[in-house]
């Protein structure tokens, strides 16, 4: 299954993963999700009303991973290093990786703090 992420004048598809079925279910149930982007290095994150428990959480992610960050109730999209990354991409704390973004990942760099973002079916 796929959902869409929209920001600026761009749209990306997110392939949903089987590794986090509770997280995927909560995300799908909450769609559409409209929020405001925040940047943390080469990570876009945005707050949601979703509450999900830890599910196969990871402390190291890959470029293109889409995850849910429990403490911030936020969806995160990783497209490069965060301020605490070394040779690996590290989120602020463990995240539930639930998808992989498809499309021109370089365009994600154009999304800035305060930009409106949308997740849809």
C-alpha atoms as a printed R data frame, in Angstrom:
    type eleno elety resid chain resno      x      y      z
1   ATOM     1    CA   UNK     A     1  0.000  0.000  0.000
2   ATOM     2    CA   UNK     A     2  1.079  3.574 -0.656
3   ATOM     3    CA   UNK     A     3  0.232  7.018  0.640
4   ATOM     4    CA   UNK     A     4  1.260 10.440 -0.648
5   ATOM     5    CA   UNK     A     5  3.318 13.214  0.906
6   ATOM     6    CA   UNK     A     6  2.857 16.726 -0.455
7   ATOM     7    CA   UNK     A     7  4.942 19.815  0.285
8   ATOM     8    CA   UNK     A     8  5.725 22.938 -1.715
9   ATOM     9    CA   UNK     A     9  4.604 22.083 -5.260
10  ATOM    10    CA   UNK     A    10  5.901 18.522 -5.042
11  ATOM    11    CA   UNK     A    11  4.395 15.128 -4.327
12  ATOM    12    CA   UNK     A    12  6.116 11.911 -3.269
13  ATOM    13    CA   UNK     A    13  4.765  8.411 -2.739
14  ATOM    14    CA   UNK     A    14  5.488  6.507  0.446
15  ATOM    15    CA   UNK     A    15  5.588  2.720  0.271
16  ATOM    16    CA   UNK     A    16  4.221  1.389  3.563
17  ATOM    17    CA   UNK     A    17  6.149 -1.430  5.233
18  ATOM    18    CA   UNK     A    18  4.912 -4.610  6.898
19  ATOM    19    CA   UNK     A    19  7.441 -4.219  9.741
20  ATOM    20    CA   UNK     A    20  5.233 -1.785 11.698
21  ATOM    21    CA   UNK     A    21  1.578 -2.796 11.180
22  ATOM    22    CA   UNK     A    22  0.180 -0.904 14.208
23  ATOM    23    CA   UNK     A    23  1.959  2.280 13.174
24  ATOM    24    CA   UNK     A    24  0.818  1.908  9.553
25  ATOM    25    CA   UNK     A    25 -2.759  1.306 10.725
26  ATOM    26    CA   UNK     A    26 -2.743  4.410 12.927
27  ATOM    27    CA   UNK     A    27 -1.315  6.552 10.115
28  ATOM    28    CA   UNK     A    28 -3.888  5.328  7.575
29  ATOM    29    CA   UNK     A    29 -6.747  5.836 10.037
30  ATOM    30    CA   UNK     A    30 -5.639  9.443 10.654
31  ATOM    31    CA   UNK     A    31 -5.397 10.420  6.953
32  ATOM    32    CA   UNK     A    32 -5.505 13.065  5.665
33  ATOM    33    CA   UNK     A    33 -2.928 14.662  7.945
34  ATOM    34    CA   UNK     A    34 -2.232 18.348  7.437
35  ATOM    35    CA   UNK     A    35  0.583 19.905  9.457
36  ATOM    36    CA   UNK     A    36  3.521 22.305  9.463
37  ATOM    37    CA   UNK     A    37  7.020 21.115  8.542
38  ATOM    38    CA   UNK     A    38  9.962 21.440 10.860
39  ATOM    39    CA   UNK     A    39 13.561 20.719  9.841
40  ATOM    40    CA   UNK     A    40 16.304 19.056 11.872
41  ATOM    41    CA   UNK     A    41 19.282 18.746  9.588
42  ATOM    42    CA   UNK     A    42 18.209 16.653  6.602
43  ATOM    43    CA   UNK     A    43 15.060 15.459  8.328
44  ATOM    44    CA   UNK     A    44 11.562 16.844  7.884
45  ATOM    45    CA   UNK     A    45  9.195 16.151 10.739
46  ATOM    46    CA   UNK     A    46  5.676 17.273 11.508
47  ATOM    47    CA   UNK     A    47  3.354 16.863 14.462
48  ATOM    48    CA   UNK     A    48  0.237 14.715 14.371
49  ATOM    49    CA   UNK     A    49 -2.539 13.698 16.781
50  ATOM    50    CA   UNK     A    50 -1.477 10.058 16.466
51  ATOM    51    CA   UNK     A    51 -0.454  8.070 19.528
52  ATOM    52    CA   UNK     A    52  1.354  4.786 18.839
53  ATOM    53    CA   UNK     A    53  3.478  2.587 21.069
54  ATOM    54    CA   UNK     A    54  7.015  1.519 20.261
55  ATOM    55    CA   UNK     A    55  7.026 -0.998 17.428
56  ATOM    56    CA   UNK     A    56 10.286 -2.365 16.034
57  ATOM    57    CA   UNK     A    57 11.905  0.985 16.831
58  ATOM    58    CA   UNK     A    58 15.258  1.922 15.315
59  ATOM    59    CA   UNK     A    59 17.980  4.267 16.543
60  ATOM    60    CA   UNK     A    60 19.660  4.341 13.118
61  ATOM    61    CA   UNK     A    61 17.734  4.948  9.880
62  ATOM    62    CA   UNK     A    62 18.430  5.062  6.154
63  ATOM    63    CA   UNK     A    63 17.921  7.742  3.515
64  ATOM    64    CA   UNK     A    64 14.299  7.650  2.447
65  ATOM    65    CA   UNK     A    65 12.967  6.123  5.670
66  ATOM    66    CA   UNK     A    66  9.646  7.482  6.911
67  ATOM    67    CA   UNK     A    67  9.039  6.991 10.606
68  ATOM    68    CA   UNK     A    68  6.884  7.882 13.593
69  ATOM    69    CA   UNK     A    69  8.663  9.607 16.496
70  ATOM    70    CA   UNK     A    70  6.857  8.755 19.726
71  ATOM    71    CA   UNK     A    71  7.938 11.655 22.025
72  ATOM    72    CA   UNK     A    72  6.903 14.282 19.466
73  ATOM    73    CA   UNK     A    73  3.877 12.434 18.037
74  ATOM    74    CA   UNK     A    74  5.472 13.265 14.703
75  ATOM    75    CA   UNK     A    75  6.039 11.764 11.279
76  ATOM    76    CA   UNK     A    76  9.690 12.024 10.203
77  ATOM    77    CA   UNK     A    77 11.183 11.812  6.725
78  ATOM    78    CA   UNK     A    78 14.926 11.210  6.587
79  ATOM    79    CA   UNK     A    79 16.834 12.337  3.495
80  ATOM    80    CA   UNK     A    80 20.293 12.855  4.958
81  ATOM    81    CA   UNK     A    81 22.120 13.390  8.216
82  ATOM    82    CA   UNK     A    82 20.663 14.923 11.362
83  ATOM    83    CA   UNK     A    83 22.676 17.132 13.752
84  ATOM    84    CA   UNK     A    84 23.596 14.044 15.859
85  ATOM    85    CA   UNK     A    85 24.548 11.795 12.937
86  ATOM    86    CA   UNK     A    86 28.043 10.442 12.491
87  ATOM    87    CA   UNK     A    87 28.605  7.869  9.734
88  ATOM    88    CA   UNK     A    88 24.987  6.780 10.263
89  ATOM    89    CA   UNK     A    89 21.717  8.714 10.133
90  ATOM    90    CA   UNK     A    90 20.404  9.062 13.683
91  ATOM    91    CA   UNK     A    91 17.006 10.352 14.782
92  ATOM    92    CA   UNK     A    92 16.679 12.275 18.080
93  ATOM    93    CA   UNK     A    93 15.521  9.014 19.687
94  ATOM    94    CA   UNK     A    94 14.250  5.649 18.462
95  ATOM    95    CA   UNK     A    95 11.528  5.796 15.786
96  ATOM    96    CA   UNK     A    96  9.029  3.344 14.297
97  ATOM    97    CA   UNK     A    97 10.036  3.098 10.633
98  ATOM    98    CA   UNK     A    98  6.816  2.512  8.692
99  ATOM    99    CA   UNK     A    99  7.603  3.523  5.118
100 ATOM   100    CA   UNK     A   100 10.055  4.418  2.398
101 ATOM   101    CA   UNK     A   101  9.663  7.600  0.349
102 ATOM   102    CA   UNK     A   102  9.858  7.326 -3.451
103 ATOM   103    CA   UNK     A   103 10.691  9.993 -5.996
104 ATOM   104    CA   UNK     A   104 13.192 12.842 -6.131
105 ATOM   105    CA   UNK     A   105 14.590 12.867 -2.602
106 ATOM   106    CA   UNK     A   106 16.748 15.918 -3.424
107 ATOM   107    CA   UNK     A   107 13.553 18.019 -3.694
108 ATOM   108    CA   UNK     A   108 12.914 17.369  0.019
109 ATOM   109    CA   UNK     A   109 15.760 19.825  0.718
110 ATOM   110    CA   UNK     A   110 13.480 22.617 -0.543
111 ATOM   111    CA   UNK     A   111 10.955 22.033  2.258
112 ATOM   112    CA   UNK     A   112 11.584 24.567  5.029
113 ATOM   113    CA   UNK     A   113 10.393 25.227  8.586
114 ATOM   114    CA   UNK     A   114  6.838 26.508  8.478
115 ATOM   115    CA   UNK     A   115  5.870 24.978  5.100
116 ATOM   116    CA   UNK     A   116  2.495 23.260  5.012
117 ATOM   117    CA   UNK     A   117  2.661 19.502  4.480
118 ATOM   118    CA   UNK     A   118 -0.008 16.922  3.730
119 ATOM   119    CA   UNK     A   119 -0.225 13.139  3.948
120 ATOM   120    CA   UNK     A   120 -3.066 11.585  1.951
121 ATOM   121    CA   UNK     A   121 -4.235  8.237  0.558
